[in-house]
Amino acid sequence: MTNHLQIKGLWYHYGDGSAEGWTLQSINMNLQRGELVGLLGPSGCGKTTLLRLIAGFEQPVRGTICIDDHEVASSRGMLPPERRSIGMVFQDYALFPHLDAWRNTCFGLRRGQDTSRAEWLLEMLGLADLRHRYPHQLSGGQRQRLALARALAPGPSLVLLDEPFSNLDVEVRLRLRSELAGVLQTCGASGLLVTHDPQEALAICDRVAVLRNGELHQCASPSDLVQKPATPFVGRFVLQGNLLPLNMGGEHWLTPIGPLSKPTEPNAAKATELMVDDQALQIQQDPRGEALIQGREFLGSHWLLRVELGNHTLRVRQPLERPVKTGERCFVAFRAGQKGLLFPGAIPCPLC
């Protein structure tokens, strides 16, 4: 595959430069032709700002953005959005209320441009019979399909999607996101998807870029993110893992849950934190326990408990056949046969 989008050394902040901190800092990433890449991170981490820079709505302070090896933005200047061959799908659809579905789809076409692609898109997205309806006459899922049709109708090589499924109910969201990659592939377009939902990004993207406070922590395939997160934040945000401090204790590390044998891996000696997932911990209900069950969620196949242990709040998976109540005290221990990850380095570590 060849690089379709390249971002090199990108820095950006809003305002006149007097504002504290950078919205984005030293971003380096690429998107290969035909890929769907997710931009994942919490609210305010810079995902949408990065999308706006790629689209041409903002100009970088430093660094460059290239599409097909042609520079489209830098501190020296920028190519207008309409000359970048980019389609945009917004969170709130941004459809024109006074235009029906057909005219919305064709809005981005040049005067005299062939409309057969717009016809094909409406057919493929199940909107052909609704072409004369106005946006207010369509369901949320139909409006989002229409927004995607409008973005793809001019034949862009790259489509930017800013949390396109966040306003949809669960069933429609799951159906549309499962169709997205196939639609882009059929249209020959690459995609960059902004989301704050790790499950969504891992489920449908070829690679996922994880941002926090304007910094890119990791850009990797879903399997690599899960198996070898680059930083504790990636592990905690993507895997919803528990992060525990490590202290020296002779032949063992000391953790808030108990002692842990040191692995023989040479770099393990530099570890300062241990990450374990909710399946790696277990509780024993006991009124003398130092931990307190603060909450529980029923997730169909198990309970997910929120357990307070000193200054730490832990996520612990509990079998359905062993019910617990909020407010009960308990002991927390490592579950036999499970592994954790040591940071820095994401080094696998047996828990017992």
C-alpha positions as CSV (number, residue, x, y, z in Angstrom):
1,M,0.0,0.0,0.0
2,T,1.1,3.6,-0.6
3,N,0.7,6.5,1.8
4,H,-2.4,8.5,1.0
5,L,-2.2,11.0,3.8
6,Q,1.0,12.0,5.6
7,I,1.3,14.2,8.7
8,K,4.7,15.3,9.8
9,G,5.7,17.2,12.9
10,L,2.3,18.9,13.2
11,W,1.8,21.5,16.0
12,Y,-1.3,23.7,16.5
13,H,-2.9,25.9,19.1
14,Y,-6.0,28.1,18.9
15,G,-5.8,31.9,19.3
16,D,-2.9,34.2,18.7
17,G,-0.2,32.1,20.4
18,S,-0.6,33.6,23.8
19,A,-2.8,30.7,25.0
20,E,-1.3,28.2,27.4
21,G,-0.3,24.9,25.9
22,W,-0.7,23.3,22.5
23,T,-3.9,21.7,21.2
24,L,-1.8,19.4,19.1
25,Q,1.9,18.8,19.4
26,S,4.4,16.9,17.3
27,I,1.9,14.7,15.5
28,N,3.4,12.2,13.0
29,M,1.2,9.6,11.3
30,N,0.1,8.4,7.9
31,L,-2.9,6.8,6.3
32,Q,-2.4,4.2,3.5
33,R,-4.6,4.2,0.5
34,G,-7.8,2.2,1.2
35,E,-7.4,2.2,5.0
36,L,-9.9,3.2,7.6
37,V,-8.0,4.7,10.5
38,G,-9.6,5.7,13.8
39,L,-8.7,8.8,15.9
40,L,-9.4,7.7,19.4
41,G,-9.2,9.6,22.7
42,P,-11.2,11.4,25.4
43,S,-13.1,14.6,24.8
44,G,-10.7,17.6,24.3
45,C,-7.7,15.5,23.3
46,G,-7.5,17.2,19.8
47,K,-9.2,14.6,17.6
48,T,-11.6,17.0,15.9
49,T,-8.9,19.7,15.6
50,L,-6.7,17.3,13.7
51,L,-9.6,16.5,11.4
52,R,-10.2,20.3,10.8
53,L,-6.5,20.7,9.9
54,I,-6.6,17.9,7.4
55,A,-9.9,19.3,5.9
56,G,-8.4,22.7,5.5
57,F,-10.5,24.6,8.1
58,E,-7.4,25.5,10.2
59,Q,-3.7,26.1,9.4
60,P,-0.8,24.4,11.2
61,V,1.6,26.4,13.3
62,R,4.4,24.0,12.5
63,G,4.7,20.8,10.4
64,T,3.1,19.7,7.1
65,I,0.1,17.7,5.8
66,C,0.5,15.9,2.5
67,I,-2.1,14.1,0.4
68,D,-0.7,11.8,-2.3
69,D,2.8,13.4,-1.8
70,H,1.4,16.9,-2.5
71,E,1.7,19.3,0.4
72,V,-1.7,20.8,1.2
73,A,-1.0,22.6,4.5
74,S,2.0,24.0,6.4
75,S,2.9,27.1,8.3
76,R,3.8,28.7,5.0
77,G,0.3,28.3,3.4
78,M,-2.5,25.9,2.7
79,L,-4.6,24.6,-0.1
80,P,-8.3,25.5,0.1
81,P,-10.7,22.7,1.4
82,E,-12.5,22.5,-2.0
83,R,-9.2,21.5,-3.8
84,R,-8.2,18.7,-1.4
85,S,-10.5,15.9,-2.7
86,I,-11.9,15.4,0.8
87,G,-15.4,14.5,1.9
88,M,-16.7,15.3,5.4
89,V,-19.3,13.6,7.5
90,F,-20.3,15.6,10.6
91,Q,-21.7,14.4,14.0
92,D,-24.9,16.4,13.5
93,Y,-25.3,15.4,9.8
94,A,-25.2,19.1,8.6
95,L,-27.8,18.4,5.9
96,F,-29.6,21.3,4.2
97,P,-33.2,21.3,5.6
98,H,-34.6,23.0,2.5
99,L,-33.2,20.4,0.1
100,D,-34.6,16.9,-0.4
101,A,-32.4,13.8,-0.2
102,W,-31.5,13.9,-3.9
103,R,-30.5,17.6,-3.9
104,N,-28.5,17.1,-0.7
105,T,-26.6,14.3,-2.3
106,C,-25.8,16.3,-5.4
107,F,-25.0,19.5,-3.6
108,G,-21.2,19.1,-3.8
109,L,-21.2,18.2,-7.5
110,R,-19.8,20.7,-10.0
111,R,-22.2,22.2,-12.5
112,G,-22.8,19.7,-15.3
113,Q,-21.0,16.8,-13.4
114,D,-22.4,13.3,-14.1
115,T,-25.0,12.4,-11.4
116,S,-24.8,8.6,-11.9
117,R,-22.5,8.2,-8.9
118,A,-25.1,10.0,-6.7
119,E,-27.8,7.7,-8.1
120,W,-25.6,4.7,-7.3
121,L,-24.9,5.9,-3.8
122,L,-28.5,6.4,-2.9
123,E,-29.3,2.9,-4.2
124,M,-26.4,1.3,-2.3
125,L,-27.2,3.1,1.0
126,G,-30.9,2.2,0.8
127,L,-32.2,5.7,0.1
128,A,-33.3,5.5,-3.5
129,D,-37.0,5.3,-2.5
130,L,-36.6,8.3,-0.2
131,R,-34.9,10.7,-2.7
132,H,-37.8,13.2,-2.5
133,R,-38.0,13.3,1.3
134,Y,-36.5,16.2,3.3
135,P,-34.2,15.6,6.2
136,H,-36.9,16.1,8.8
137,Q,-38.8,13.3,7.2
138,L,-35.9,10.8,7.6
139,S,-34.9,8.8,10.7
140,G,-31.5,9.4,12.3
141,G,-30.0,6.4,10.6
142,Q,-31.3,7.6,7.2
143,R,-30.0,11.1,7.8
144,Q,-26.5,9.7,8.5
145,R,-26.6,7.5,5.4
146,L,-27.6,10.6,3.4
147,A,-24.7,12.6,4.9
148,L,-22.3,9.8,3.9
149,A,-23.8,9.8,0.3
150,R,-23.4,13.6,0.1
151,A,-19.7,13.3,1.2
152,L,-19.0,10.5,-1.3
153,A,-20.9,11.8,-4.3
154,P,-18.1,14.1,-5.7
155,G,-15.7,11.1,-5.6
156,P,-13.3,12.2,-2.9
157,S,-10.2,10.1,-2.3
158,L,-10.4,10.7,1.5
159,V,-13.4,10.9,3.8
160,L,-13.3,12.4,7.3
161,L,-15.9,11.3,9.7
162,D,-16.4,13.2,13.0
163,E,-18.2,10.9,15.5
164,P,-20.8,10.1,12.8
165,F,-22.7,7.5,14.9
166,S,-22.8,9.2,18.3
167,N,-26.4,10.6,17.9
168,L,-27.9,7.2,16.8
169,D,-29.6,4.6,18.9
170,V,-27.6,1.4,19.7
171,E,-29.1,-0.9,17.0
172,V,-28.8,1.6,14.2
173,R,-25.3,2.6,15.3
174,L,-24.0,-1.0,15.3
175,R,-25.6,-1.6,11.9
176,L,-24.2,1.5,10.2
177,R,-20.7,1.2,11.7
178,S,-20.5,-2.4,10.4
179,E,-21.3,-1.2,6.9
180,L,-18.9,1.8,6.9
181,A,-15.7,0.0,5.8
182,G,-17.4,-1.8,3.0
183,V,-19.0,1.4,1.7
184,L,-15.7,3.2,1.6
185,Q,-13.9,0.3,0.0
186,T,-16.6,0.0,-2.7
187,C,-16.2,3.8,-3.4
188,G,-12.4,3.5,-3.5
189,A,-12.0,6.0,-0.6
190,S,-9.8,6.0,2.5
191,G,-11.3,7.1,5.8
192,L,-10.4,8.8,9.0
193,L,-12.9,8.2,11.8
194,V,-13.0,10.3,15.0
195,T,-14.5,8.5,18.0
196,H,-14.2,8.4,21.8
197,D,-15.5,4.8,21.9
198,P,-12.6,2.2,22.1
199,Q,-14.9,-0.6,21.2
200,E,-16.1,1.2,18.0
201,A,-12.5,1.9,16.9
202,L,-11.2,-1.6,17.6
203,A,-14.2,-3.2,15.9
204,I,-14.1,-1.5,12.4
205,C,-10.7,0.3,11.9
206,D,-7.6,-1.1,10.2
207,R,-5.5,1.0,12.6
208,V,-6.2,3.2,15.5
209,A,-4.4,6.4,16.6
210,V,-4.7,7.1,20.3
211,L,-4.5,10.8,21.4
212,R,-4.3,12.4,24.8
213,N,-3.9,16.1,25.6
214,G,-2.8,16.8,22.0
215,E,-0.1,14.1,21.9
216,L,-0.2,10.9,19.8
217,H,0.5,8.0,22.1
218,Q,0.3,5.1,19.6
219,C,-0.9,4.3,16.1
220,A,-1.3,0.6,15.6
221,S,-3.6,-2.2,14.5
222,P,-6.3,-3.2,17.0
223,S,-4.5,-6.4,17.9
224,D,-1.3,-4.6,18.6
225,L,-3.1,-2.0,20.8
226,V,-4.6,-4.8,22.8
227,Q,-1.5,-7.0,23.1
228,K,1.2,-4.3,23.4
229,P,-0.1,-0.9,24.4
230,A,2.7,1.7,24.1
231,T,1.9,3.6,27.3
232,P,-0.1,3.2,30.4
233,F,-2.7,5.6,29.1
234,V,-3.3,3.5,26.0
235,G,-3.8,0.4,28.1
236,R,-6.1,2.2,30.6
237,F,-8.2,4.0,27.9
238,V,-8.4,1.3,25.3
239,L,-8.5,-1.8,27.5
240,Q,-10.1,-0.1,30.5
241,G,-7.2,-1.7,32.6
242,N,-6.3,-1.2,36.2
243,L,-3.0,0.6,36.8
244,L,-1.1,-0.1,40.0
245,P,2.1,1.4,41.3
246,L,5.1,-0.9,41.9
247,N,7.5,-0.5,44.9
248,M,10.7,-2.4,45.5
249,G,10.4,-5.1,48.2
250,G,13.5,-7.4,48.1
251,E,12.9,-10.3,45.7
252,H,9.4,-9.0,45.0
253,W,7.5,-5.9,44.0
254,L,5.0,-4.6,46.4
255,T,1.6,-3.6,44.9
256,P,-1.6,-2.4,46.6
257,I,-3.0,-5.9,46.0
258,G,-0.1,-7.9,47.3
259,P,3.5,-9.0,46.4
260,L,4.5,-9.8,42.8
261,S,7.4,-11.9,41.7
262,K,9.9,-10.1,39.4
263,P,10.1,-11.6,35.9
264,T,13.6,-12.4,34.5
265,E,13.1,-10.0,31.5
266,P,16.1,-7.6,31.8
267,N,14.0,-4.4,31.2
268,A,11.5,-5.5,33.9
269,A,13.8,-3.9,36.5
270,K,12.9,-0.5,35.2
271,A,9.1,-1.0,35.6
272,T,7.2,1.4,37.8
273,E,3.6,0.4,37.1
274,L,1.6,-2.7,36.6
275,M,-1.6,-2.9,34.4
276,V,-4.1,-5.7,34.9
277,D,-7.5,-6.1,33.3
278,D,-10.8,-6.8,35.1
279,Q,-10.4,-10.6,34.6
280,A,-7.0,-10.7,36.3
281,L,-8.5,-9.7,39.7
282,Q,-10.9,-11.5,42.1
283,I,-12.6,-10.6,45.3
284,Q,-13.4,-12.5,48.5
285,Q,-16.4,-11.0,50.3
286,D,-15.4,-10.5,54.0
287,P,-16.6,-7.8,56.5
288,R,-12.9,-7.5,57.6
289,G,-11.7,-6.7,54.1
290,E,-9.8,-3.5,53.4
291,A,-11.6,-3.0,50.0
292,L,-15.2,-1.6,49.5
293,I,-17.5,-2.5,46.6
294,Q,-18.7,0.9,45.4
295,G,-20.8,-0.1,42.5
296,R,-21.7,-2.9,40.0
297,E,-22.9,-3.2,36.4
298,F,-24.7,-6.2,35.0
299,L,-23.1,-7.0,31.6
300,G,-25.1,-10.1,30.6
301,S,-22.4,-12.7,31.1
302,H,-20.9,-11.2,34.3
303,W,-20.9,-8.4,36.9
304,L,-18.4,-5.6,36.5
305,L,-17.6,-4.3,40.0
306,R,-16.1,-0.9,41.0
307,V,-14.0,-1.6,44.0
308,E,-12.3,1.0,46.2
309,L,-8.9,-0.1,47.6
310,G,-7.2,2.7,49.5
311,N,-6.6,5.5,46.9
312,H,-7.3,3.2,44.0
313,T,-10.5,2.4,42.2
314,L,-10.4,-1.0,40.5
315,R,-12.6,-2.7,37.9
316,V,-13.1,-6.4,38.8
317,R,-15.1,-9.0,36.8
318,Q,-17.4,-11.2,39.0
319,P,-19.2,-14.3,37.9
320,L,-23.0,-14.1,37.8
321,E,-23.4,-17.1,40.2
322,R,-21.5,-15.1,42.9
323,P,-23.7,-12.1,43.5
324,V,-22.4,-9.1,45.5
325,K,-24.0,-6.0,46.9
326,T,-22.9,-2.4,46.8
327,G,-21.4,-1.4,50.2
328,E,-20.0,-4.9,51.0
329,R,-16.4,-5.1,52.1
330,C,-13.9,-7.6,50.5
331,F,-10.4,-8.6,49.9
332,V,-8.8,-8.2,46.4
333,A,-6.3,-10.7,45.0
334,F,-4.7,-11.6,41.7
335,R,-6.4,-14.4,39.8
336,A,-4.3,-17.5,39.3
337,G,-3.1,-18.1,35.7
338,Q,-3.5,-14.5,34.6
339,K,-0.9,-12.0,33.3
340,G,-0.4,-8.3,33.6
341,L,1.8,-5.8,31.7
342,L,4.7,-3.9,33.2
343,F,5.3,-0.3,32.2
344,P,7.4,1.2,30.7
345,G,7.8,-1.3,28.0
346,A,4.5,-3.3,28.2
347,I,6.4,-6.4,29.4
348,P,4.2,-9.4,30.1
349,C,4.3,-10.5,33.7
350,P,2.7,-13.6,35.4
351,L,0.6,-12.6,38.4
352,C,1.4,-15.7,40.4
